Amino acid sequence: MIPAYWHSPLVAFLWQVMLHSSIMGIVFYAWAHRVRLPSGRSKRSLLAALLVLPLLTAAMPGRTGLEFREQLAWLDSGRILAVPLGAGVRLYQIVLIVALLMVALTVWQEVVPAVRRRKTGLTAAPEGLARLARSLPGWERCEVLVSPSENILLATGGWPRRPRLIVSRGAMGRLSEDELTTVLRHEHAHWQAGRWIRAHGLFLVRLLQCYNPVALWSFREYCLEVEIECDAAAVSGRDPKLLGRALVKVYESTDRRDVAARSALRKRVDVLLDGDLRDDGLPGATLAAASAILLVVLPWVV
């Protein structure tokens, strides 16, 4: 038996989101692997759907009653959660531990850095760099600052009407003028075509699922795909090798212990130089049909 609190409306909803997210993740991953889905709009759409749809399927009314579970549902996960694994441990306890670990990871990666982040040490950027950034469309009011870090770092923040760009001294010293210009175009691309709004909206959705490992993975993959999209926008009509060289320098300046960041940089370089970026990997109608099918099917799994 699983404890009574597991059947409370909130806990039941959170578990249903994780369950539906896991099922949907397996289906989408197998589908993408089978069709060898390249980076592009189709892959970003799948990842966005994986973040959003489980919240909808788990919230559909009429699914929590005993009659629905026993007579209508295709799968009652409560029976699976009660399965003993040995030594008095049951499956629901493992699920609970995983959820708590994901919450702790979210706090460590998202909340603690935000609290520790300070503006001290930032200085005004050289006039030439500030003028270059503000010459980009929509960045006329961009605040450009310089970080004392010797690593090659560029970051953006702020709001659409008042963006902020931070460039490290390492980037200014180790990137050529053309490379720095291309990297600036990449950062600028994050604020174009609605990317800023979509990314922040999905980040809020991901925070609502801070306990869900599938949501954590999906959002990270989505962010990587957006980086790849911005790379393509930055080199549109230009030599991609220029940004490729800059990314290699960023890779070399990244701490070897940061395996995830270095892996993402390698993939960005591969896609950039191989040209393996296609927005038409899957037809839009196919993506819509797949999402509709899951919206119909998943509510019957409780």
C-alpha positions, -999 to +999 in steps of 0.1 A: +000+000+000+011+035-006+005+063+020-027+083+020-010+116+012-001+102-022-038+104-031-042+140-022-052+162-052-019+181-053+004+151-050-017+131-073-015+158-099+023+162-096+027+124-100+004+124-130+025+151-146+057+131-141+040+099-153+026+114-185+059+133-191+078+101-189+055+082-213+055+111-237+093+114-234+098+078-244+074+081-273+089+113-286+125+101-281+119+068-300+101+087-328+129+113-331+155+085-331+137+065-357+134+094-382+168+107-372+153+141-365+179+168-371+182+200-352+156+226-362+121+239-357+106+204-356+129+192-327+123+224-308+085+219-312+087+184-299+107+195-268+083+224-261+053+200-264+070+176-240+072+204-214+037+217-218+013+188-228+017+168-195+004+197-175-028+196-197-033+159-197-028+156-160-052+184-153-082+171-173-112+168-149-129+136-139-098+114-137-093+112-099-124+093-089-124+057-078-148+047-105-127+061-132-096+044-119-112+010-115-135+009-145-124+033-172-086+039-168-063+019-190-036+019-163-038+026-126-003+036-117-011+033-080-007-004-082+027-001-099+039+024-073+031-001-045+053-028-060+079-039-034+115-037-045+130-056-016+142-047+019+109-030+026+114-004-002+085+002-026+086+019-060+068+051-048+097+057-023+122+057-052+100+081-072+098+104-041+136+103-037+141+112-074+116+141-071+134+155-041+168+152-057+155+171-088+141+199-065+175+201-048+193+202-081+170+230-093+176+250-062+214+245-066+215+253-103+189+280-105+182+297-072+216+297-055+235+312-085+208+339-088+212+348-051+250+348-053+251+368-086+263+403-080+269+433-102+301+441-084+331+440-106+312+449-138+324+480-156+312+500-185+322+486-219+345+505-243+326+529-265+334+509-297+320+477-282+289+495-269+283+512-302+286+479-321+261+462-298+236+491-300+238+491-338+219+458-338+181+461-344+162+464-311+194+469-290+195+507-293+190+508-255+212+479-246+233+482-215+268+468-223+290+459-193+324+441-190+331+413-166+366+408-151+365+371-159+394+359-180+373+331-195+355+337-228+320+346-216+291+365-231+257+367-215+225+386-219+198+395-194+172+422-187+139+426-204+130+430-241+128+469-239+160+471-219+184+442-226+218+439-209+249+424-225+279+413-204+312+406-221+341+391-203+376+406-206+387+371-217+364+374-247+376+409-256+412+398-253+411+363-270+385+368-298+394+386-330+372+416-339+353+396-365+348+367-341+335+390-314+311+406-338+298+372-348+293+362-312+275+394-305+252+386-334+245+352-318+236+369-285+214+394-303+196+365-321+183+353-287+162+385-286+148+382-321+118+362-336+101+357-302+129+335-289+132+355-256+095+351-248+093+314-257+125+306-237+113+324-206+078+310-208+091+275-210+115+282-182+085+290-160+069+257-171+101+239-163+101+255-128+066+243-122+080+208-128+112+213-108+108+178-094+104+161-128+137+148-144+121+146-178+112+183-177+148+192-166+162+172-196+136+186-221+143+222-211+181+217-214+177+201-248+154+229-259+180+255-248+207+237-267+185+237-298+179+274-294+216+280-292+220+261-325+192+282-340+209+314-329+242+302-343+226+298-377+210+332-375+244+348-365+262+333-396+234+338-421+251+350-452+285+348-436+313+323-432+302+298-405+339+289-397+342+323-381+317+315-353+331+279-353+366+292-343+350+314-316+331+284-302+363+263-302+380+291-281+350+291-257+353+253-255+390+256-246+383+282-219+356+261-203+365+242-172+371+205-181+349+195-152+319+212-168+311+182-190+276+193-200+287+227-212+316+213-232+294+186-247+269+213-258+296+233-274+309+203-294+274+197-307+270+233-317+302+233-336+293+200-354+259+213-365+273+246-375+300+233-397+281+203-410+250+223-419+228+197-402+200+221-394+166+216-409+134+233-398+113+209-420+124+177-403+088+168-396+057+184-412+038+207-389+006+187-395+024+155-383+035+172-351+000+185-344-016+151-350+009+134-327+002+160-300-035+156-304-033+118-301-013+121-269-038+146-255-066+121-261-047+090-249-027+101-218-057+112-196-067+075-195-035+067-177-038+076-140 
